[in-house]
Amino acid sequence: MNRTKLLFILAGISLFVLTIGLSYFLFSSLNSRSKVISPVGSPGPTSKKSRIDPALPRTEICPLNGAKFTVQEKDTWSTRRPLAVMVENHLDSRPLSGLGSADIIYEAIAEGGITRFMGMFYCAAAADNVTVAPVRSARIYFTKLVPEYDALYNHVGGAGNCDDPTVDERAKALCFIRRNKIKDLDQFGLDFKTCHRVTNRLDKEVAYEHTMACYTDELYKVAAKRKWDGWDFKFVPWKFKEDAAQKGNITPIKFGFWSNKSDYDVTWDYDSSTNSYLRTDGGVKTIDLNTSEQIAAKNVVIQFVKETGPVDEHLHMLYEVTGTGKMLLFQDGLVISGTWTKSAPAARTKFFDASGKEVQFNRGPIWIELIPSGNEIEYPRP
């Protein structure tokens, strides 16, 4: 073997070894970064609110749900605007991460009777970099709620670009986002640090579509770079009150979205010791993986909406969130019957009791269930 050929072989071997080493380094780096989300049973990274002094008084009122926070937290949220994030509720994706840190949560069917959430993060998320997962795609009826907050909107793609002939015009969420100039944080336009696939979030293997995680601090950094920080929107808060002195004991509250999808049936159990409602999905406690705590709400709104669909080959559904309809508000162990109204996507949704007076919400998390009109809500009648 001549010297030139030997040098060529040695160079090839060296290049091969270098390539393998570099690949291993990159894979290890990515894998280590994915472990920011803990598996079931381990304390998550967002379970400790280290950015605030717990000794500080809670004097600052959140404009979204009336809850009280510290001056430190207000100093943080005052530099931001609300952040709406799409979170899936597929059976295989549970437990979810982050909804316990949302101020308002909306729930509606995506397709096939499987529900999806939109968490509105602002005040409660100011204390930490909240992991939100699994983040999923946009749907038109959720996008029509975003403008009333002038919020950032985080999702993974969605139904229907403007030129997509396979999607019904009424269901084109991506087209609505573009035409209404929503401050869009679609994962497809974000870097790895802000949103990425995490395959080891749960202690089980799940399909690829159930693995997207995004991080609130990183999303806000992107928003700042796009000049979307601050919130000069003329937001009109709902009315808030302290917990009632005289409470009821109307519990449990049970309902389904579609009759053939019992895994997505919801129960809210009233806890008189905290004057809040604890959630279960399909008979299993709804847990926030970040904290290992059961999801709780101070207010549960049943907003009855008109259901249409499927409307195209993708089985997209439509839920009418503008207009008016009936509603039930559960708070203080009691129930208030009334109506809701929303004149346009940018208009505030308002809720009224049977006498036409705007309702007052208890201070704390508000869950709004977008239920098909005509569905039965089971609860003990007073």
WOPEUR-V169578 format. One record per backbone hydrogen bond with DSSP energy under -1.0 kcal/mol. CO is the residue of the C=O (numbers start at 1). NH is the residue of the N-H. Records with the same first field share a line. If there is no record, write none. Layout:
CO=NH + NH
This chain:
2=6
3=7
4=8
5=9
6=10
7=11
8=12
9=13
10=14
11=15
12=16
13=17
14=18
15=19
16=20
17=21
18=22
19=23
20=24
21=25
22=26
23=27
24=28
25=29
26=30
27=31
28=32
29=33
30=34
33=36
34=37
39=42
44=47
48=50
53=56
57=59
60=69
62=66
65=364
67=62
69=60
70=74
71=75
72=76
73=77
74=78
76=79
77=80
79=230
82=152
83=121
84=154
85=119
86=136
87=117
90=93
96=289
97=133
98=101
99=102
103=366
104=120
105=368
106=118
107=370
108=116
111=114
114=110
115=89
116=108
117=87
118=106
119=85
120=103 + 104
121=83
123=126
127=51
128=130
130=216
132=214
133=97
134=88
136=156
138=159
139=143
140=144
142=145
146=149 + 151
152=84
153=185
154=86
155=187
157=138
159=173 + 174
160=175
161=164
164=167
168=171
171=173
172=176
173=177
174=178
175=179
176=180
177=182
178=181
182=184
183=153
186=189
187=190
191=195
194=215
196=213
207=210
208=211
211=198
212=135
213=196
214=132
215=219
216=220
217=221
218=222
219=223
220=224
221=225
222=226
223=228
224=227
233=235
239=361
241=363
249=251
253=268
254=378
255=266
258=261
261=264
262=265
265=282
266=255
267=280
268=253
269=278
271=275 + 276
276=271
277=297
278=269
279=286
280=267
281=284
284=281
286=295
288=291 + 292
293=288
295=279
297=277
299=367
300=330
301=369
302=328
303=371
305=373
306=320
308=318
312=315
316=311
318=308
323=342
325=340
326=304
327=338
328=302
329=336
330=300
331=334
332=248
333=250
334=331
336=329
338=327
339=352
340=325
341=350
342=323
344=347
350=341
351=359
352=339
353=356
357=353
361=241
365=298 + 299
366=105
367=301
368=107
369=303 + 371
371=305
372=375
378=254
